[in-house]
């Protein structure tokens, strides 16, 4: 590849670190998020299993002689290894016979049902999850505010940033973080995400598992229901009710479970796990995950939402804006070894996002589209902080409101930090 043209990603540092300590690294994530391009940048040679040249000669060679295709300068990239699952075992066996670090980079855009895979690769092959582009990576955030500084309570400045319009935020949501969609005109922003889902339903999901009969219309019913319930803790039973009420159709619990499992193995879903701040009292925390697509653009693609349509439905706008911010928070947090969660207890106290650092410290974050909601968000964070500490939980290191329509980052007199999403970076 032409490395000078490579657009850097936050995962680059993680890949380098993992290659320095592991014999093989597998980068997983949704199709078109940039895995091949990024791993090519870090590789000395490559083998593209899915290359269609000469009637997919590469795939046939890999099936016939998997050990042969592993030969080459290292780190050697084996792209889309799941097309020939026996490659996993071939890499595992090869690295077992060589103590050298950083021998192979592998990419995968689906998780096969262990067909042709004999061993797990534990201790030999380390996995990393890659996401679509954050606003900072796509150039839509000026990166003046570090999430790490905010979470460490090290941000004390007042920084004035550029104004951002509601129309532009709608565009960023519908466009998503797909590298090939960056810079596309607003009127065409939803074409690629919609086409992405068409390919999933008509091709990718059927190649994933031939033991499950996937019905096209039912796949779309579930995708649309997941989109309507983006950024919520909706259960499988509630998804079934939603399909019945919204589509006048029925989906069984078994079908929903099987289809969601398939979407997960294609890395289409990126749910947000619940957080418990080490509470040792009667205050109970709900354990449901918050549902997300891997990118909010897929929710728009499932429902045919354009930027202009989104502007006319501010309730949906709010849920999708939350999904956009939480996508970015996950990417930024993972780049410095932290994790993204959400919080909700049985008294219905709720925090949109929680960043937990690797030392156990945590930061509570509320997400608001409009600046007129900042006071309300800050008050909610301070109330929940008191509830948690009064019940024996570990208090947050910092509290923050991430806002869409504000032109300044600052610390409020009550100690809560306010940051525009278009100024965040890792």
LINVEN-V881472 format. One record per residue. N is the residue number from 0. RES is the residue in three letters. OMEGA is omega in degrees with one decimal (NA if undefined). Layout:
n	res	omega
N	RES	OMEGA
N	RES	OMEGA
//
This chain:
n	res	omega
0	UNK	177.4
1	UNK	-171.8
2	UNK	177.5
3	UNK	-179.5
4	UNK	-176.7
5	UNK	176.3
6	UNK	-171.4
7	UNK	178.3
8	UNK	-179.1
9	UNK	-179.5
10	UNK	-178.0
11	UNK	-178.8
12	UNK	179.7
13	UNK	178.9
14	UNK	178.4
15	UNK	179.8
16	UNK	-178.4
17	UNK	177.7
18	UNK	-179.1
19	UNK	-178.1
20	UNK	-178.1
21	UNK	179.1
22	UNK	178.9
23	UNK	-179.0
24	UNK	177.8
25	UNK	179.2
26	UNK	-176.8
27	UNK	176.8
28	UNK	-178.2
29	UNK	175.7
30	UNK	174.5
31	UNK	179.4
32	UNK	175.9
33	UNK	-176.0
34	UNK	-176.5
35	UNK	-178.8
36	UNK	-179.7
37	UNK	-178.6
38	UNK	174.6
39	UNK	179.2
40	UNK	-176.9
41	UNK	-174.6
42	UNK	175.4
43	UNK	175.4
44	UNK	-176.0
45	UNK	174.7
46	UNK	-175.1
47	UNK	-174.4
48	UNK	-176.5
49	UNK	179.7
50	UNK	-176.9
51	UNK	-177.1
52	UNK	178.0
53	UNK	176.3
54	UNK	175.2
55	UNK	178.4
56	UNK	-178.1
57	UNK	-179.2
58	UNK	-178.3
59	UNK	177.5
60	UNK	179.6
61	UNK	178.2
62	UNK	-176.9
63	UNK	-174.3
64	UNK	-175.7
65	UNK	-179.4
66	UNK	-178.8
67	UNK	-176.5
68	UNK	177.3
69	UNK	-178.1
70	UNK	-179.1
71	UNK	179.9
72	UNK	-176.9
73	UNK	3.5
74	UNK	178.7
75	UNK	179.9
76	UNK	170.7
77	UNK	-171.2
78	UNK	-179.4
79	UNK	-177.5
80	UNK	-175.4
81	UNK	175.2
82	UNK	175.8
83	UNK	-171.8
84	UNK	179.7
85	UNK	176.6
86	UNK	178.9
87	UNK	-179.7
88	UNK	178.9
89	UNK	176.9
90	UNK	-179.7
91	UNK	-179.4
92	UNK	-178.4
93	UNK	-178.2
94	UNK	175.9
95	UNK	-176.3
96	UNK	-177.0
97	UNK	-177.0
98	UNK	-177.6
99	UNK	176.5
100	UNK	173.1
101	UNK	-177.8
102	UNK	-174.1
103	UNK	167.1
104	UNK	178.0
105	UNK	173.0
106	UNK	178.5
107	UNK	178.1
108	UNK	170.7
109	UNK	177.7
110	UNK	-179.3
111	UNK	-179.1
112	UNK	177.3
113	UNK	179.7
114	UNK	-179.1
115	UNK	178.4
116	UNK	-175.8
117	UNK	-174.0
118	UNK	-174.8
119	UNK	-176.1
120	UNK	-179.5
121	UNK	179.6
122	UNK	179.8
123	UNK	-175.6
124	UNK	-178.9
125	UNK	-177.9
126	UNK	174.4
127	UNK	177.0
128	UNK	176.5
129	UNK	-176.5
130	UNK	170.0
131	UNK	-175.1
132	UNK	168.8
133	UNK	178.3
134	UNK	178.6
135	UNK	-179.1
136	UNK	-179.2
137	UNK	178.9
138	UNK	-179.2
139	UNK	169.9
140	UNK	179.9
141	UNK	173.7
142	UNK	-177.2
143	UNK	-177.7
144	UNK	179.8
145	UNK	175.9
146	UNK	179.6
147	UNK	177.9
148	UNK	179.2
149	UNK	-178.3
150	UNK	178.7
151	UNK	-178.7
152	UNK	-179.2
153	UNK	179.3
154	UNK	-177.6
155	UNK	-175.5
156	UNK	166.8
157	UNK	-175.5
158	UNK	177.6
159	UNK	-175.8
160	UNK	-178.5
161	UNK	175.8
162	UNK	177.1
163	UNK	-178.1
164	UNK	175.3
165	UNK	179.2
166	UNK	-178.6
167	UNK	177.2
168	UNK	176.8
169	UNK	178.2
170	UNK	-178.7
171	UNK	179.2
172	UNK	-176.9
173	UNK	179.5
174	UNK	-179.0
175	UNK	-176.1
176	UNK	179.1
177	UNK	-176.3
178	UNK	-178.3
179	UNK	-178.5
180	UNK	-179.4
181	UNK	178.1
182	UNK	-179.9
183	UNK	179.7
184	UNK	-176.7
185	UNK	-178.7
186	UNK	-178.2
187	UNK	-171.6
188	UNK	-175.7
189	UNK	-175.5
190	UNK	-176.4
191	UNK	178.0
192	UNK	178.0
193	UNK	177.4
194	UNK	177.9
195	UNK	-178.9
196	UNK	175.8
197	UNK	179.2
198	UNK	178.6
199	UNK	-175.3
200	UNK	-173.1
201	UNK	-174.6
202	UNK	-168.4
203	UNK	-173.6
204	UNK	-179.3
205	UNK	176.2
206	UNK	-175.2
207	UNK	-174.0
208	UNK	-177.5
209	UNK	177.1
210	UNK	-179.7
211	UNK	176.2
212	UNK	-179.9
213	UNK	178.3
214	UNK	-172.7
215	UNK	-176.4
216	UNK	179.1
217	UNK	174.5
218	UNK	179.6
219	UNK	177.3
220	UNK	-178.4
221	UNK	178.3
222	UNK	179.8
223	UNK	178.0
224	UNK	176.5
225	UNK	179.1
226	UNK	178.1
227	UNK	-177.6
228	UNK	176.2
229	UNK	177.1
230	UNK	175.6
231	UNK	178.4
232	UNK	-176.0
233	UNK	179.6
234	UNK	175.8
235	UNK	178.4
236	UNK	178.7
237	UNK	175.1
238	UNK	178.5
239	UNK	178.5
240	UNK	-179.8
241	UNK	178.3
242	UNK	-179.3
243	UNK	-176.6
244	UNK	-173.8
245	UNK	-173.1
246	UNK	-176.8
247	UNK	178.4
248	UNK	178.7
249	UNK	172.2
250	UNK	179.4
251	UNK	177.4
252	UNK	-179.7
253	UNK	178.4
254	UNK	179.2
255	UNK	-179.3
256	UNK	-179.2
257	UNK	-177.4
258	UNK	177.9
259	UNK	176.0
260	UNK	178.9
261	UNK	177.4
262	UNK	-179.8
263	UNK	-179.6
264	UNK	171.2
265	UNK	178.4
266	UNK	177.3
267	UNK	-175.2
268	UNK	-178.8
269	UNK	-174.7
270	UNK	-175.9
271	UNK	-174.9
272	UNK	179.0
273	UNK	-176.9
274	UNK	173.6
275	UNK	-175.9
276	UNK	175.3
277	UNK	-177.8
278	UNK	-177.2
279	UNK	-177.5
280	UNK	-177.4
281	UNK	178.8
282	UNK	-175.5
283	UNK	-177.7
284	UNK	177.7
285	UNK	-173.7
286	UNK	177.7
287	UNK	174.7
288	UNK	173.5
289	UNK	-173.4
290	UNK	175.3
291	UNK	158.7
292	UNK	178.6
293	UNK	176.9
294	UNK	-178.0
295	UNK	178.4
296	UNK	179.3
297	UNK	174.4
298	UNK	177.3
299	UNK	179.6
300	UNK	-179.4
301	UNK	-176.3
302	UNK	-179.0
303	UNK	-177.5
304	UNK	173.6
305	UNK	176.7
306	UNK	-178.9
307	UNK	176.9
308	UNK	-179.0
309	UNK	179.2
310	UNK	-177.3
311	UNK	-179.8
312	UNK	-173.5
313	UNK	175.9
314	UNK	177.4
315	UNK	177.6
316	UNK	-177.7
317	UNK	179.0
318	UNK	-178.8
319	UNK	174.7
320	UNK	176.3
321	UNK	178.7
322	UNK	178.0
323	UNK	-178.4
324	UNK	-177.6
325	UNK	171.1
326	UNK	-178.6
327	UNK	179.6
328	UNK	178.8
329	UNK	-178.8
330	UNK	-179.4
331	UNK	-177.4
332	UNK	-177.6
333	UNK	-178.9
334	UNK	175.9
335	UNK	171.1
336	UNK	178.5
337	UNK	-179.0
338	UNK	178.7
339	UNK	176.0
340	UNK	166.6
341	UNK	-177.7
342	UNK	170.7
343	UNK	178.7
344	UNK	-175.3
345	UNK	170.2
346	UNK	179.2
347	UNK	167.3
348	UNK	-172.1
349	UNK	171.7
350	UNK	-174.8
351	UNK	-176.2
352	UNK	175.3
353	UNK	174.1
354	UNK	177.8
355	UNK	179.9
356	UNK	-177.6
357	UNK	175.7
358	UNK	178.7
359	UNK	175.9
360	UNK	-179.0
361	UNK	-179.7
362	UNK	176.9
363	UNK	-174.7
364	UNK	170.0
365	UNK	-175.5
366	UNK	-179.0
367	UNK	179.2
368	UNK	-176.1
369	UNK	-180.0
370	UNK	179.6
371	UNK	-179.9
372	UNK	-176.2
373	UNK	-179.9
374	UNK	-180.0
375	UNK	-179.4
376	UNK	179.7
377	UNK	179.2
378	UNK	178.6
379	UNK	179.3
380	UNK	-178.5
381	UNK	178.1
382	UNK	-177.4
383	UNK	175.3
384	UNK	179.7
385	UNK	179.1
386	UNK	-177.6
387	UNK	-177.9
388	UNK	177.7
389	UNK	-179.0
390	UNK	173.4
391	UNK	179.6
392	UNK	177.9
393	UNK	-178.5
394	UNK	178.8
395	UNK	174.2
396	UNK	-177.4
397	UNK	174.8
398	UNK	-172.9
399	UNK	169.5
400	UNK	174.1
401	UNK	-171.8
402	UNK	177.8
403	UNK	-172.9
404	UNK	172.6
405	UNK	-176.5
406	UNK	178.7
407	UNK	170.9
408	UNK	-174.0
409	UNK	173.2
410	UNK	178.6
411	UNK	177.2
412	UNK	179.6
413	UNK	176.0
414	UNK	179.8
415	UNK	179.0
416	UNK	176.0
417	UNK	-176.6
418	UNK	172.0
419	UNK	-179.3
420	UNK	-179.3
421	UNK	171.8
422	UNK	-178.2
423	UNK	167.6
424	UNK	179.3
425	UNK	NA
//
